[in-house]
Amino acid sequence: MNKLAKLTSATLVIAGILICVGWQFRIGFLKGEMLGTFISPNAALLFVLFGISCLLQLRAKGAFLLDAGRLVGAMVVVFAGAIIVEHLFHLNMGIDARFFQHRMSDWTAKSPPGRPHFPTLVAFFIAGIGAVTIRIRRAGSLSDWCATLIGVISYLSLIGYLYGLNVLYGGETLHTAFLMALVATTLYAARSEPGIAQIISSAEAGGVVFRRVVAAIVLLMPLFGFISIRAQQDSVIGFEMGTVLLVVVTVFAFTAITAHTATVLNVLDAQRKRAEEQVVRSEKLAAAGRLSATIAHEVNNPLASVMNLLYLAETANSSKKTMEYIRSADTELKRASSIIKRTLGFYKDEANPEALSLSELVKEVLDLNESLLRSQIQVNAHFYSVGAVYARAGEIRQIIGNLLGNAIDAVQGYEEPEITITVQEMSDGVELSVGDNGSGVPRENLEQIFVPFFTTKKDVGTGLGLYVSRQLAEKNGGTLRVESSTIKRFAGTRFTLMLPLATPVSPKQKQSEAKS
């Protein structure tokens, strides 16, 4: 939005300078006399000062230009405020006649020479406040409010001209009203923090609705009213018929706009859902690929042992030796079968929660990754409690697998990689913590770590693992939180999963859960 703010600011500066040139060389077109009125030199000066104030702050690389821009904005406030005081107390201190004093003989308006109309002065006073605060974060949305008030003044002036109601524009020229609309646009677009301009210009549903519906209300309603009034004034239609036609045309127009907007939103929503489904599918494929690699590695070891044992049994000289080899092969096959069964548990969908040992679930996940952990990473597992929880086993395994996988990724490539896993019973449930001695997560990333699609693993991550883990934890009545440090001596990350203690379940409750 900064580009738009710079463009409108520059436009205001150029427009103000051209108006001053028109006064200096008595060029009526540049003064705005084509509509029977003109823009005062003071209004032109204020447009120039406001534009310069915004440009200085928008281009500021340091405090000097920021302060200079705010100072120029304060000059707008002081100058406009002084003339407002003259207006309110019917004074003529000559403040408004100082600028271009040598051309005040060309002044033809009823107001004192050089004095802009009251609505214009109020708008400039508000614009100066907005210019001073656009880069001050503590000011919050003050610049947005200033822009809104200026927009209202500008819009009322335009409506007043359209309907011939002087009470709405108070003598403000049509050209000034258009330039004031640019002032409001500049304040909206120049704000340092996300504000109304960012909402309006966004591709989200709110921005789409605002642009379509509000634009129709602001532009079409006055136009329909103007056409209806002109038709009645020219005796083309009567008052009643004009009112009926205005209502009917307005209803049909807005119904069509609303229907078209709804269609666009439905398309955007469908696209968003498809995108989310594709990303989730990618995450599942990635997880399946990682699990497949782990399974292949774990199953390959016992199968290789079986092949060797069978070869030895085949070449053995005694039946006793042969039976010994066969028994060893049977043990290795059982080990492979156990690995496969534990793997199936990750995808087995338990319909209902049940009493589970959290410690046993952790051991199963550790066994599945045993060879990788044993050969590369030191694992400190502490089971201070059986950890009986009431949850869905498959979903808890998925959480543990995600947390362990993140810990493994965090310590990969370190000289002394270490993962610490603790299960202990607390007063409010069973706690599982998975910590690592990796580099830690920076504070700015820590705040977004559970946000869907946020990931620091650019090559392999989809940003859904922790988001899904937290959702599953909450689904099972638990919580998942994270702590991390990037300080060298204390660097590392720890995830803590808290699940409620298992309680006896009545047959009636089981039946209710089964139905749900």
C-alpha positions in Angstrom: 0.0 0.0 0.0 3.0 2.3 0.4 3.2 2.7 -3.4 -0.4 4.0 -3.5 0.3 6.4 -0.6 3.4 7.8 -2.4 1.5 8.2 -5.6 -1.5 10.0 -4.1 0.9 12.2 -1.9 2.8 13.2 -5.0 -0.4 13.9 -6.9 -1.5 16.2 -4.1 1.8 18.1 -4.1 1.7 18.5 -7.9 -2.0 19.5 -7.8 -1.3 22.2 -5.1 1.7 23.6 -7.1 -0.4 23.8 -10.3 -3.1 25.7 -8.5 -0.5 28.1 -7.2 0.8 28.5 -10.7 -2.7 29.2 -11.9 -3.1 32.0 -9.3 0.4 33.4 -10.1 -0.2 33.7 -13.8 -4.0 34.1 -13.7 -4.7 30.8 -15.5 -8.3 30.1 -14.7 -8.2 26.5 -15.7 -5.4 25.7 -13.2 -7.2 27.7 -10.5 -10.3 25.4 -11.0 -12.6 28.1 -12.5 -14.1 25.8 -15.1 -17.0 25.0 -12.7 -17.6 28.6 -11.8 -15.6 28.4 -8.6 -11.9 28.2 -7.7 -9.6 26.6 -5.1 -8.0 29.1 -2.8 -4.2 29.5 -2.6 -4.2 28.6 1.1 -6.0 25.3 0.2 -3.4 24.6 -2.5 -0.6 25.3 0.1 -2.2 22.9 2.6 -2.4 20.2 -0.1 1.3 20.7 -0.8 2.3 20.6 2.9 0.2 17.5 3.5 1.7 15.7 0.5 5.2 16.6 1.5 4.6 15.5 5.1 3.4 12.0 3.9 6.2 11.7 1.3 8.9 12.5 3.9 7.6 9.9 6.3 7.0 7.2 3.6 10.6 7.6 2.3 12.2 7.9 5.8 15.2 5.7 6.5 15.9 7.3 9.8 14.5 9.5 12.5 15.4 12.8 10.8 13.0 12.5 7.9 10.3 11.1 10.1 10.5 14.0 12.5 10.6 16.4 9.5 7.5 14.9 8.0 5.7 15.1 11.4 6.7 18.8 11.7 5.3 19.6 8.3 2.1 17.7 9.3 1.9 19.8 12.5 2.2 23.0 10.3 -1.0 21.9 8.5 -2.7 21.5 11.9 -1.6 24.9 13.1 -2.4 26.8 9.9 -5.8 25.2 9.4 -6.6 25.6 13.1 -5.7 29.3 13.1 -8.1 30.0 10.2 -10.8 27.9 11.8 -10.5 30.2 14.9 -10.9 33.2 12.6 -14.0 31.5 11.1 -15.6 30.6 14.5 -15.1 33.9 16.2 -15.6 36.1 13.1 -12.1 37.5 13.3 -9.9 38.7 10.5 -6.4 38.7 11.7 -5.0 38.5 8.1 -3.6 35.0 8.5 -5.5 33.7 5.6 -4.5 36.6 3.3 -0.7 36.3 3.8 -0.1 33.6 1.2 -0.4 35.1 -2.3 -1.3 38.5 -0.9 -0.4 40.1 -4.2 -3.2 38.1 -6.0 -5.9 38.7 -3.4 -7.3 41.4 -5.7 -8.5 38.5 -7.9 -10.6 37.1 -5.0 -14.3 37.1 -6.0 -15.8 34.8 -3.2 -18.0 36.2 -0.5 -15.6 35.0 2.2 -12.6 37.1 3.4 -9.7 37.0 0.8 -7.8 33.8 0.9 -10.0 32.0 3.3 -11.0 28.4 2.4 -14.5 27.3 3.2 -15.2 25.9 6.7 -15.6 22.2 5.7 -12.3 22.4 3.8 -10.5 23.8 6.9 -11.9 21.2 9.2 -10.8 18.5 6.7 -7.3 19.9 6.6 -7.1 20.2 10.4 -8.1 16.4 10.6 -5.7 15.6 7.8 -2.8 17.3 9.6 -3.5 15.1 12.7 -3.6 12.0 10.5 -0.3 13.0 8.8 1.4 13.4 12.2 0.3 10.0 13.4 0.5 7.7 10.4 3.9 6.3 11.5 3.3 6.3 15.2 2.3 2.8 16.3 1.1 4.0 19.7 -1.5 6.1 17.9 -3.3 2.9 16.8 -6.0 3.5 14.3 -6.2 7.3 14.7 -5.0 7.9 11.1 -7.8 5.5 9.9 -10.4 7.6 11.8 -9.0 10.8 10.4 -9.2 9.4 6.9 -12.7 8.2 7.5 -13.8 11.7 8.7 -12.2 13.4 5.7 -13.8 10.8 3.4 -17.2 11.7 5.0 -16.7 15.4 4.4 -15.6 14.8 0.8 -18.5 12.4 0.1 -21.1 14.8 1.6 -19.6 17.6 -0.6 -19.9 15.4 -3.7 -23.5 14.4 -2.8 -24.3 18.0 -2.1 -23.1 19.0 -5.6 -25.0 16.2 -7.2 -28.3 17.1 -5.5 -27.7 20.9 -5.4 -27.8 21.0 -1.5 -25.4 23.7 -0.3 -26.0 22.7 3.3 -24.1 19.5 2.7 -20.9 21.0 1.1 -20.9 24.5 2.7 -19.4 26.2 -0.3 -16.6 23.7 -0.8 -15.6 23.4 -4.4 -16.1 20.1 -6.3 -12.4 20.0 -7.2 -11.5 20.4 -3.5 -13.8 17.5 -2.6 -12.0 15.2 -5.1 -8.6 16.2 -3.8 -9.9 15.6 -0.2 -10.8 12.1 -1.3 -7.1 11.6 -2.3 -6.1 12.9 1.1 -8.3 10.2 2.8 -6.9 7.6 0.4 -3.3 8.6 1.3 -4.0 8.3 5.1 -5.6 4.9 4.6 -2.7 3.6 2.5 0.2 5.1 4.4 -0.6 3.7 7.8 2.3 1.7 9.3 0.2 -1.0 10.8 -2.5 -3.1 9.0 -5.7 -1.1 8.8 -8.8 -0.5 6.8 -6.8 -0.1 3.5 -5.3 -3.6 3.9 -8.7 -5.1 4.7 -10.3 -3.4 1.6 -7.5 -4.5 -0.7 -7.1 -8.0 0.6 -8.2 -11.1 -1.4 -10.0 -12.5 1.6 -13.8 -12.7 1.7 -14.1 -9.5 3.8 -12.2 -7.5 1.2 -14.2 -8.9 -1.7 -17.5 -8.1 0.0 -16.4 -4.6 1.0 -15.2 -3.7 -2.5 -18.3 -4.9 -4.2 -21.1 -4.1 -1.8 -19.8 -0.8 -0.3 -18.8 0.5 -3.8 -22.3 -0.2 -5.0 -23.9 1.6 -2.1 -21.6 4.6 -2.3 -21.8 5.0 -6.1 -25.1 3.5 -7.3 -27.5 4.7 -4.6 -26.7 8.5 -5.1 -26.9 8.0 -8.9 -30.3 6.3 -8.8 -31.6 9.0 -6.5 -30.2 11.8 -8.8 -31.9 10.2 -11.9 -35.2 9.8 -10.0 -35.2 13.5 -8.8 -34.3 14.8 -12.3 -37.0 12.7 -13.9 -39.6 14.1 -11.4 -38.3 17.7 -11.9 -38.7 17.3 -15.7 -42.2 16.0 -15.1 -41.3 12.7 -16.9 -42.8 10.8 -13.9 -44.7 11.7 -10.8 -43.4 11.6 -7.2 -45.1 8.2 -6.4 -43.9 6.5 -9.5 -40.4 7.9 -9.1 -40.2 6.6 -5.6 -41.5 3.2 -6.7 -39.1 2.9 -9.6 -36.2 4.0 -7.3 -37.0 1.3 -4.8 -37.5 -1.4 -7.5 -34.3 -0.5 -9.4 -32.3 -0.4 -6.2 -33.6 -3.8 -5.0 -32.9 -5.5 -8.3 -29.4 -3.9 -8.6 -28.3 -4.9 -5.1 -29.8 -8.3 -5.4 -27.8 -8.9 -8.6 -24.6 -7.5 -6.9 -25.2 -9.7 -3.8 -25.8 -12.8 -5.9 -22.6 -12.2 -8.0 -20.6 -11.5 -4.8 -21.9 -14.7 -3.3 -20.9 -16.6 -6.4 -17.4 -15.2 -6.2 -17.1 -16.0 -2.5 -18.3 -19.6 -3.2 -15.6 -20.0 -5.9 -12.9 -18.6 -3.5 -14.1 -20.9 -0.7 -14.0 -23.9 -3.0 -10.5 -23.0 -4.2 -9.4 -22.6 -0.6 -10.8 -26.0 0.4 -9.2 -27.7 -2.6 -5.8 -26.1 -1.7 -6.1 -27.2 1.9 -7.0 -30.7 0.8 -4.0 -30.9 -1.5 -1.7 -29.7 1.2 -3.1 -32.2 3.8 -2.8 -34.9 1.2 0.8 -33.9 0.6 1.4 -34.1 4.4 -0.1 -37.5 4.5 2.1 -38.7 1.6 5.2 -37.2 3.2 4.4 -38.9 6.5 3.7 -42.2 4.8 7.0 -41.9 3.0 8.9 -41.2 6.2 7.2 -44.1 7.9 7.8 -46.4 5.0 11.5 -45.7 5.1 11.6 -46.4 8.8 9.6 -49.6 8.4 11.8 -50.8 5.6 14.9 -50.1 7.7 13.5 -51.8 10.8 12.1 -54.9 9.0 15.2 -55.3 6.8 17.4 -56.2 9.8 15.4 -59.2 11.1 14.8 -60.4 7.6 18.5 -60.3 6.8 19.1 -62.2 10.0 16.5 -64.8 9.0 18.1 -65.4 5.6 21.5 -65.9 7.2 20.1 -68.2 9.9 18.2 -70.3 7.3 21.5 -70.6 5.2 23.3 -71.7 8.3 20.6 -74.2 9.2 20.7 -75.6 5.7 24.5 -76.1 5.9 24.6 -77.3 9.5 26.1 -80.7 10.2 23.8 -81.6 13.1 20.1 -81.5 13.7 20.6 -79.8 17.1 22.4 -76.9 15.4 19.8 -76.7 12.7 17.0 -76.4 15.3 18.9 -73.7 17.1 19.2 -71.7 13.9 15.5 -72.2 13.2 14.5 -71.0 16.6 16.6 -67.9 16.2 15.0 -67.3 12.8 11.6 -67.7 14.4 12.5 -65.0 17.0 13.6 -62.6 14.2 10.3 -63.2 12.3 8.3 -62.5 15.4 10.3 -59.3 15.8 9.5 -58.2 12.2 5.8 -59.1 12.8 5.8 -57.0 16.0 7.2 -54.0 14.1 4.5 -54.3 11.4 1.7 -54.6 14.0 3.0 -51.5 15.8 3.1 -49.7 12.5 -0.6 -50.6 11.7 -1.5 -49.0 15.1 -0.6 -45.6 13.7 -3.4 -45.8 11.1 -5.8 -47.9 13.0 -8.9 -45.7 13.6 -10.2 -46.4 17.1 -13.8 -45.2 17.1 -14.0 -44.7 20.8 -11.5 -43.6 23.5 -10.2 -46.2 26.0 -8.0 -46.4 29.0 -4.4 -46.5 27.7 -0.9 -46.5 29.2 0.9 -43.4 27.8 4.2 -45.0 28.8 3.5 -48.1 26.7 2.5 -45.9 23.7 5.8 -44.0 24.0 7.8 -47.2 24.1 6.1 -48.5 21.0 7.0 -45.3 19.0 10.6 -45.5 20.4 10.8 -49.2 19.4 9.7 -48.3 15.9 12.6 -45.8 15.6 15.0 -47.9 17.6 17.8 -48.4 15.1 17.9 -44.8 14.1 17.9 -43.6 17.7 20.4 -46.2 18.9 23.0 -45.5 16.2 22.8 -41.7 16.0 21.0 -40.1 19.0 21.1 -40.6 22.7 17.6 -41.0 24.1 17.0 -40.5 27.8 13.6 -42.0 28.6 12.1 -41.6 32.1 8.8 -43.3 32.9 7.8 -42.2 36.4 4.2 -43.3 35.9 2.3 -45.9 33.9 0.5 -42.9 32.6 -3.0 -44.3 32.4 -5.0 -41.9 30.1 -8.4 -42.0 28.5 -7.9 -41.4 24.8 -7.8 -42.8 21.3 -4.6 -44.8 20.9 -4.1 -44.2 17.2 -4.3 -40.4 17.6 -2.0 -40.3 20.6 0.5 -42.4 18.7 0.4 -39.9 15.9 1.1 -37.0 18.3 4.0 -38.9 19.9 5.4 -39.7 16.5 5.2 -36.1 15.3 6.9 -34.8 18.5 9.6 -37.4 18.3 10.1 -36.8 14.6 10.5 -33.1 15.2 13.0 -33.7 18.0 15.0 -36.0 15.7 15.0 -33.4 12.9 16.1 -30.7 15.4 19.2 -32.6 16.6 20.3 -34.0 13.2 23.9 -33.0 12.4 24.8 -32.0 16.0 27.9 -33.5 17.7 26.1 -34.8 20.8 22.4 -35.1 19.8 20.2 -35.9 22.7 16.5 -36.3 23.2 14.8 -36.5 26.6 11.4 -38.1 27.1 9.5 -38.0 30.4 6.2 -39.5 31.4 4.9 -38.5 34.8 1.6 -38.3 36.6 0.5 -34.8 37.7 -2.4 -33.6 39.8 -4.5 -32.7 36.8 -3.4 -35.5 34.4 -0.5 -37.3 32.8 2.3 -35.3 31.3 4.5 -36.3 28.4 7.4 -34.1 27.6 9.7 -34.5 24.6 12.8 -32.3 24.6 15.9 -31.9 22.5 19.2 -30.1 22.6 19.0 -28.5 19.2 19.4 -24.9 18.3 15.9 -23.9 19.6 13.1 -22.0 17.9 13.4 -18.1 17.5 10.8 -16.1 19.4 9.1 -14.8 16.2 8.7 -18.4 14.9 7.6 -19.8 18.3 4.4 -17.6 18.2 3.4 -19.2 14.9 4.6 -22.8 15.5 1.1 -24.2 15.8 -0.3 -22.1 12.9 -1.3 -24.4 9.9 1.1 -24.3 7.0 3.8 -22.5 8.9 7.1 -24.5 8.7 10.8 -23.9 9.0 11.6 -27.1 7.1 11.4 -25.6 3.6 12.4 -28.8 1.8 10.3 -31.5 3.6 7.8 -29.7 5.9 4.2 -28.8 5.1 3.5 -27.0 8.4 0.7 -29.3 9.4 2.3 -31.8 11.8 2.2 -29.6 15.0 -1.2 -28.0 14.0 -2.7 -31.5 13.6 -1.1 -32.7 16.9 -2.6 -29.8 18.8 -6.0 -30.5 17.3 -5.8 -34.2 18.2 -4.6 -33.3 21.8 -7.6 -31.0 22.3 -9.9 -33.6 20.7 -8.8 -36.1 23.4 -9.3 -33.5 26.2 -5.7 -32.5 26.5 -3.3 -29.7 25.7 -0.1 -29.3 23.8 2.4 -26.5 24.5 5.9 -25.6 23.6 9.0 -24.0 25.3 12.2 -23.1 23.5 15.5 -21.3 24.0 18.1 -20.1 21.5 20.7 -19.2 24.2 23.8 -21.3 23.3 24.3 -23.0 26.7 20.6 -23.7 27.2 19.4 -24.1 23.6 16.7 -26.6 22.8 13.0 -27.1 22.5 10.5 -29.0 24.7 7.0 -30.0 23.8 4.6 -30.9 26.6 1.5 -33.0 26.1 -1.0 -33.1 29.0 -3.8 -35.7 28.9 -6.5 -36.3 31.4 -6.3 -39.3 33.8 -8.2 -42.4 32.9 -11.4 -42.7 34.9 -13.8 -45.7 35.1 -16.4 -45.5 32.4 -20.0 -46.7 32.9 -21.6 -48.9 30.2 -24.1 -46.2 29.6 -21.4 -43.7 28.9 -19.7 -46.1 26.5 -23.0 -46.6 24.7 -23.3 -42.8 24.4 -19.8 -42.4 23.0 -20.4 -45.2 20.5 -23.5 -43.4 19.2 -21.6 -40.2 18.8 
